[in-house]
Amino acid sequence: MRLVAAVAAGLLLVAPCAPASALSNESAGKAVAIALPLLAGGFSLYQGDKTGFAQLTVDTLLTVGTAYGLKQIVREKRPDGSNYGSFPSNTSALAYAPAVFMWDRYGWQYGVPAVAAATYVGWTRVDARQHHWYDVAASAGLAIISSQIFTTRYHPRGLNYDAMIQPDGGMVHLSYNF
């Protein structure tokens, strides 16, 4: 529930102050792409997870930086014909980096909504004829690779417990992380 409230608050802060009918899909996609790293960073800091915040920063910089570098080398024409900066999508890279980080660091419960939001960003880029689907897929792939290299699973400090009850017995597991 806190994640839903945080996402809603973040989108309200980042989205332009315009009537909903005046906000295009492309503008909404850009707002979500900006909101995702801010929300992921805020969530890491809220958890007191400085290591996660550092990993998010490295993941995002590496993903967006690699996408930018590839864009300078690969001269792919945009679907609308405006220029040759289509491959890969920087906006999608900015959205997928924190989304994949959330999945890898905090689990699928946080990753699924974040990846869904990043996928929306990718869809808006294709719908606006700024990118091909494979430009967006390449950005997602860069985010996955970066996260696999730099992101570790979050283990909160302190006492952790778990209990399991079955018809033939039960188990209680206690552990303490330093």
N, C-alpha and C positions, 0 to 999 in steps of 0.2 A: 504494500500500500504506500509506503514511503517513497518507493521508486516511482510509482505513478505520479505522486504529488510533485516529486523533484523534476520529472520529465515535463509535466504541465507547466510548472513555474519557469523552467528553463526556456521552454518554447515561447512563453509569454514575454520573457525578457529579450529574446533574440529576434522574434518575428517583428516585421515592420508594423508600425501603428497605422493600419489601413483596414477598411472593411474587408470581411472574408471574401466577398465577391471580387474585390480588386486585387487580391493576392493570387498571383499565378502559381501554377504547379512548380515552375522553375524557381520562383522566389521562395516558395515554401520549402522546396528541396534544399536550397542554399542555406536557409535559416536552420533547418534540421542538421545539415552538415556542420554548421558552426556550433550548434547546441550540443551535439554528441560529445566532442572532446571536453567541453566545459562541464557537462553533467558527469562524465566519467571521472574527471579530475576532482570535481566536487564530492562525488561519492567516495573516492579513495581517501580524500582528506577527512571526510565525515567519519569514515571507519578508523581513522588514525593510522592509515596505511601509507606511510611515506615511501616505502619501498615500491608499492604499487603505483604511486604517483610518479615516481622516477621511471618505472618501467613504461607507463603510459606515455610519458614525455618522449622517451627514446623510441618506442614503437611508432608513435605518430610522426616524429621528425624523420625517422628512417623511411617510413612508408611514403609520406608526402614528398620527401626529398628525392627518393628513387623515382617516383612517378614524374616529378618535375625533370629530373635528369633524362629519363627515357623520352619524355616529350620533346627534348631538345635534339635527340638523336634520331628518333623515329618520326618521319614526316608523313603522318597519316592525315588525309583530308577529312575535315568534319562533314557530317551528313548534309548540313546546310550549305556547304561549299565556302564558308566565310574565311577559313584559313587552314593551315596544315598542323594544327595543334590538338588533334583529336586523341591520340594514343599516348599514354593512358589518361584516365580522368582524374585530375587533381581533386576535384570536389568529392568524387566518390572515394578517393584514397583518404581524404580528411574524415569522411563519415565511417568508412569500414575499419580504420585503425583503432579507434576507441571501442567500436562495437565488438570486434574480435577480441580485443583486450579484456573487455568485460566478461566475455564467455570463458576465456582461458583463465582469468584470474579469480573470478567470483562464481563461476558456474553457469549452467544453462538457464537458470531462473532469471538471471540478469542479462545473459547473452541473447536470448531469443528476442526480447523486445528491442534491444539495441541493434541486432542484425536486421530485424524487420524495418526499423527506421532507416538504417543504412541502405537497405534494398530499395526503399521508397526514394531515397536520394538518387540512387542509380537509375531508377525508372524515370524520374523527372529529367535527368540529363539526356536519356535516350528519347523521351517524349518531346523534349525541346529541340531535338535534332542537333544537339551539341556533341553527342558521342554515339558510337556504335555500341551494341551490347557487349562486344568483346573488349572495348575500352574499359567498361565498368567491371567486367569479369577480371581483367588484368589487375585493376586496382584492388579488388577484393583479394586476389591471389597474393599481391604484394603485402597486404595487411596480414594475411594468414602466415606467410613466411616470417615476417618480422616478429609477430607475436609468438610463434613457435620458438624463435631464437631467444627472445628477451623476457618473456612473461612466465612467471612461476605461479603456482597455485597459492592462493591466500590461506594462511593458517593464523587465525587470530591468537594473540597471546592470552594466556590465562588458562583457567580450567575449562575443559571440554568434556561433555558427557553424552552418552547415547544409551538408550535402552531398547531391548527387543524382547517381545513376549511371543511365544509360540505355544501350541497346545501341549507339547511335551517338555516345556521348560522355558527358561528365559535367560537373559544376559544383560549385564550392565557394564558399560565400558567407560572408564574415567581416564583422562590424560591431562597433562599440564604442559603447555608450550611456553618455553622461556624466551 
